[in-house]
Amino acid sequence: MGEKQTIEHTFTVEEVRAFVDASGDRGVHHIIPDSRGRLMVHGLLLGTLPTIAGGRLNFLAREMTFEFLRPVFTGEPVRCDVVLTRWDAEGDRARVNAEWECVNHDQQIVMRGRASGVARAPASPG
């Protein structure tokens, strides 16, 4: 398999504040800027990056696992590489497994994880 998608994003203060409202997670590190004016990005907000790749595939997750290794702050670019490790077509759907690794601007791994589920009405992963 090995098909890879790359998602790059820099989270903004406005995105973190919107996620505070949507999630109800009002941890002080998500609300009060640090000495450099940054907010810490919620782990699950960071976790939306691999779901962008899933959306491109019409993927319905059955299971997702995240490992958060370092904090990410607003204004810091993040790159997330999502690799398909399984694509077994079965009629109008495919069983899919994926793994991802996200790195910050210093090339430090900030999050990694994996998912399994199905892609609906798939033609192919590419």
Rosetta blueprint (number, residue, H / E / L):
1 M L
2 G L
3 E L
4 K E
5 Q E
6 T E
7 I E
8 E E
9 H E
10 T E
11 F L
12 T L
13 V H
14 E H
15 E H
16 V H
17 R H
18 A H
19 F H
20 V H
21 D H
22 A H
23 S H
24 G L
25 D L
26 R L
27 G L
28 V H
29 H H
30 H H
31 I H
32 I L
33 P L
34 D L
35 S L
36 R L
37 G L
38 R L
39 L L
40 M E
41 V L
42 H L
43 G H
44 L H
45 L H
46 L H
47 G L
48 T H
49 L H
50 P H
51 T H
52 I H
53 A H
54 G H
55 G H
56 R H
57 L L
58 N L
59 F E
60 L E
61 A E
62 R E
63 E E
64 M E
65 T E
66 F E
67 E E
68 F E
69 L L
70 R L
71 P L
72 V L
73 F E
74 T L
75 G L
76 E L
77 P E
78 V E
79 R E
80 C E
81 D E
82 V E
83 V E
84 L E
85 T E
86 R E
87 W E
88 D E
89 A E
90 E E
91 G L
92 D L
93 R E
94 A E
95 R E
96 V E
97 N E
98 A E
99 E E
100 W E
101 E E
102 C E
103 V E
104 N L
105 H L
106 D L
107 Q L
108 Q L
109 I E
110 V E
111 M E
112 R E
113 G E
114 R E
115 A E
116 S E
117 G E
118 V E
119 A E
120 R E
121 A L
122 P L
123 A L
124 S L
125 P L
126 G L
